[in-house]
Amino acid sequence: MREGLAVAEASGVTFDEGFFEHCIAYLKKAGYHRSSLHQDVLRGIPTEIDWLNGKIVERALLLASGRPATLPSQRSSRPGDQVRCAGGALVGSQT
C-alpha cells in the first residue's frame, strides 16, 4: 500500500494526514479472510497481480521518464514476481 501511495503522491495526488493509518484500521476491521488473490494462488489459477501491481509499476516507470529510479516501483516488480512464483510454479504469468 505504501508503494501505491508513493506513486500516487508523485503523480500529484494528495492524501489527508493519517490516510495510511486509516486504511490499515479499515482493513483490520475486515477480520481474517482470504483475498481473491490468495484464493487464486491456492487454486493454481491466474491472478490479477499484473493488473493490480502492474499499474503501479507502469505509472512509476512513466514518472521516471529517463531519470534515475526514485520510487520502489521503478526498481522492481518483486511483489508481482513473488505472487507469480508461488510454490515454485508460475501462476498467472502472461508471458
N, C-alpha and C positions, 0 to 999 in steps of 0.2 A: 504494500500500500504506500509506503514511504516513497518508493521509486516512482510510482504513478503520480503522486502529489508533486514530487520534484519536477517531473516533466511538465505537468500542468502549470506549475508556477513559472517555469522557464518559458512557457508559452504565453504568459501574461494573465493566467487565471489567479484570482486571489481567494483566499480562504479566511474565514473568521478565526480569531485566536482560539486555540483549543479544538480545532476541527478534527485533527487526527485522534485525539483522546476521545472525542465524541463518537467517532466511527468505531473505535475499539470497544467502547462501552456498549454501543448498539449491537455489535457482533456478539459480545459476551452474553447478551440477553437471549440470544437465539438458543443457547444451550448446546449440548452435544448433538451433532448431526453430521452426516457425510455429505459433503458438497457434491454437486453433479460431476465436477472434475474428478474427485476421488472415486466416485461410483464408476465412472468411465474407465479409470485405470484398473480398478478391481475386475471389471468385466472384460478388459482387454480390447475395448473398442476405442476408436479415435476420440480424442479430447478436443476441447475448444481452446486449448492453451495458445495456439498460434493466433487465434482471433483476440483473445484476452491480452496476453502479454506481448504478442507480436505488434499490436498497435502502439503500445508504449515504446517499444524499441524503435519502431518505424518513425515515430514522432521525434524521439531523441536524436536519431541519426539525421533527420531533416533539420533539426535545430543546429546541429554541429556544422553542417554545410562546409566542410573543408577545414574547420578549426579543430584543435585537439579535443578529445573527448573529455567532458567535464561532468557528465551525468552517468550514473552507473549503467543505465540502459544503453549508452553509446559504446560501452566497452564489452558488454556480454549479454547474451540472451540465455544465460545459465538457468534461470527458473524454468523456462520452456524446455531446455535440454534435459533438465532433471525429470520433468514430467514425462517427456517422450521416452526416456530411457528407464522408466520404472521397471524394476525386476530384470534389468539387463536386456530387455527386448524393446525395440522401438514401438511406441504406442502413439498413434495419431500423427505420424510423420506424413507430410505432404510431398516428400521427395522420394 
